[in-house]
């Protein structure tokens, strides 16, 4: 995916972080720490 600005790049990466967090949340007992880290990364980029 080609992005024309920093904001588009950050938003694209934030969406990917969130998708991975949602995937990991399906088995939260195995991936709890990773889900939390991905959600933190998502909110930092989204903000």
Secondary structure as GFF3:
##gff-version 3
##sequence-region A 1 47
A	DSSP	alpha_helix	6	25	.	.	.	ID=ss1
A	DSSP	alpha_helix	28	46	.	.	.	ID=ss2
###
